């Protein structure tokens, strides 16, 4: 990552990523409020399908992209990575591709759902798969990348389990940004009342 050589530039890079994570957290809270407002328009037996716990990674990516765009972030849907040097990235579609205006580069973000009941080793392996894939990128543009973990919880105990899991997730050439917790009201048909998010980005 030749262009991010100075400490000042690294701090600007990290600040942009902190903004993205904060925006996603705000968006999750707004999305829950929006879905709650629509609950009464649906038959009771169908309301559970509005809950975030029913979403999978692709649905969560759609929600995140929507709120990032509403704050002025520029996102693109790429069919694959820049593949001139990274043939193994060919035919692998990034979850989110976000333009970083101050760094003047796209940021490739992979999203992973983490559940409180998951074993620590399983969580590390699940996220580690993306760390390994992203670490192999040789094209400089592909090296601006990271992994975002998204976990839903029903109470303080589950939130603490998620935080503990995140603390054990690490990779030599990735750095974590301070994890965020989003608290919201429970939706009909769901006990979920919070989300814990973490973000790791490649440093070399």
C-alpha positions in Angstrom: 0.0 0.0 0.0 2.5 2.5 -1.2 0.2 5.6 -1.2 -0.6 5.3 2.5 2.9 5.7 3.7 2.8 8.6 6.2 1.2 8.5 9.6 -1.0 11.5 8.7 -2.3 9.7 5.7 -3.0 6.5 7.7 -4.9 8.5 10.2 -7.1 10.1 7.5 -7.7 6.6 6.1 -8.8 5.4 9.5 -11.0 8.4 10.1 -12.8 7.7 6.8 -13.4 4.1 7.9 -14.6 5.3 11.3 -17.2 7.5 9.6 -18.4 4.6 7.4 -18.8 2.4 10.5 -20.7 5.1 12.4 -22.9 5.8 9.4 -23.8 2.1 9.1 -24.6 2.0 12.9 -26.9 5.0 12.5 -28.5 3.4 9.5 -29.2 0.2 11.3 -31.0 2.1 14.0 -33.1 4.1 11.4 -33.9 0.9 9.6 -35.3 -0.8 12.7 -37.4 2.3 13.4 -38.7 2.3 9.8 -39.6 -1.4 9.9 -41.3 -0.9 13.3 -43.5 1.8 11.7 -44.6 -0.7 9.0 -45.4 -3.6 11.4 -49.1 -2.7 11.9 -49.7 -2.7 8.1 -48.9 -6.5 8.0 -50.8 -9.5 9.3 -49.5 -10.6 12.7 -48.1 -13.8 11.3 -46.1 -12.0 8.7 -44.5 -9.4 11.0 -41.5 -11.5 11.9 -40.2 -11.2 8.4 -39.5 -7.5 8.9 -37.1 -8.3 11.7 -33.4 -7.8 11.0 -32.8 -11.3 12.4 -34.6 -12.6 9.3 -32.1 -10.9 7.0 -29.0 -12.7 5.6 -25.7 -11.1 4.6 -27.0 -9.9 1.2 -30.0 -8.2 2.7 -27.8 -6.5 5.4 -25.5 -5.3 2.7 -28.5 -3.7 0.9 -29.5 -1.9 4.1 -26.0 -0.7 4.7 -25.5 0.5 1.1 -28.8 2.4 1.3 -27.9 4.4 4.4 -24.4 5.1 3.2 -25.7 6.6 0.0 -28.2 8.8 1.9 -25.3 10.4 3.7 -23.4 11.2 0.5 -21.2 8.1 0.3 -20.5 6.9 -3.3 -20.9 3.2 -3.7 -20.6 1.0 -6.8 -21.6 -2.6 -7.5 -18.6 -4.2 -9.0 -18.8 -7.7 -10.6 -15.4 -8.5 -9.3 -12.1 -7.0 -8.0 -9.4 -5.4 -10.0 -8.0 -8.7 -11.4 -5.0 -7.8 -13.5 -2.7 -9.0 -10.7 -5.2 -11.0 -8.7 -6.6 -13.7 -10.9 -7.8 -15.6 -7.9 -10.2 -12.6 -7.1 -11.9 -13.1 -10.5 -15.6 -14.0 -10.3 -15.6 -13.1 -6.6 -18.1 -10.3 -6.0 -17.3 -7.9 -3.2 -20.1 -7.3 -0.7 -19.7 -3.5 -0.6 -17.4 -1.2 -2.6 -17.2 2.4 -1.1 -15.3 5.3 -2.6 -13.0 7.1 0.0 -12.7 10.7 -1.3 -9.8 11.7 0.9 -7.7 8.7 0.1 -9.0 8.6 -3.5 -9.5 4.9 -3.7 -12.3 2.3 -3.5 -12.6 0.4 -0.2 -13.7 -3.3 -0.6 -15.7 -4.4 2.4 -16.7 -8.0 3.2 -19.6 -8.5 5.6 -19.9 -11.4 8.0 -22.8 -12.2 10.3 -21.8 -13.4 13.7 -24.3 -14.9 16.2 -23.9 -15.0 20.0 -24.3 -18.8 20.1 -21.4 -19.4 17.7 -18.3 -20.9 19.2 -15.2 -18.7 19.4 -13.2 -21.0 17.1 -16.0 -21.0 14.5 -16.2 -17.2 14.5 -12.4 -16.9 14.1 -12.5 -19.4 11.2 -15.4 -17.7 9.5 -13.9 -14.2 9.6 -10.4 -15.7 9.0 -11.5 -16.9 5.6 -12.0 -13.4 4.5 -8.8 -12.2 6.1 -6.9 -14.9 4.2 -8.6 -14.0 0.9 -8.0 -10.2 1.3 -4.4 -10.7 2.5 -3.5 -12.3 -0.9 -4.5 -9.2 -2.9 -1.5 -7.9 -4.9 -3.1 -5.2 -6.9 -2.7 -2.0 -4.9 -6.3 -0.9 -5.4 -7.5 -4.2 -4.0 -5.4 -3.7 -0.8 -7.8 -1.1 0.5 -10.1 -3.6 2.0 -11.6 -4.9 5.2 -14.1 -7.1 7.0 -17.2 -5.9 8.9 -18.8 -8.3 11.5 -22.5 -7.8 12.3 -24.0 -9.6 15.3 -27.6 -9.3 16.7 -28.3 -9.8 20.4 -31.3 -10.0 22.8 -29.7 -8.8 26.0 -26.5 -7.6 27.7 -25.2 -11.1 28.1 -25.4 -11.8 24.4 -23.9 -8.4 23.6 -20.9 -9.1 25.9 -20.5 -12.5 24.2 -20.2 -10.8 20.9 -17.8 -8.2 22.2 -15.6 -11.0 23.6 -15.7 -12.9 20.3 -14.6 -9.8 18.4 -11.7 -9.2 20.8 -10.3 -12.7 19.8 -10.6 -12.0 16.1 -7.2 -10.8 14.8 -4.9 -11.0 11.8 -1.3 -9.9 11.5 -1.8 -7.3 8.7 -5.3 -6.1 9.8 -6.2 -3.5 12.3 -9.5 -3.2 14.1 -11.6 -0.1 14.6 -13.3 0.3 18.0 -16.4 -1.9 17.9 -19.8 -0.3 18.1 -23.1 -1.3 19.8 -26.5 -0.2 18.5 -29.4 -0.4 20.9 -33.0 -0.3 19.6 -36.5 -1.3 20.6 -37.7 -4.9 20.1 -39.8 -5.6 17.1 -43.0 -7.7 17.2 -42.1 -11.4 17.0 -38.5 -10.8 17.9 -36.4 -10.6 21.1 -33.6 -8.8 19.3 -32.9 -5.4 20.8 -29.3 -4.6 19.7 -26.5 -5.1 17.3 -22.7 -5.3 17.8 -20.5 -4.3 14.8 -16.7 -4.5 14.3 -14.5 -3.4 11.5 -11.0 -4.6 10.5 -9.0 -3.1 7.7 -5.8 -4.2 5.9 -2.7 -2.2 6.9 -0.1 -3.8 4.7 
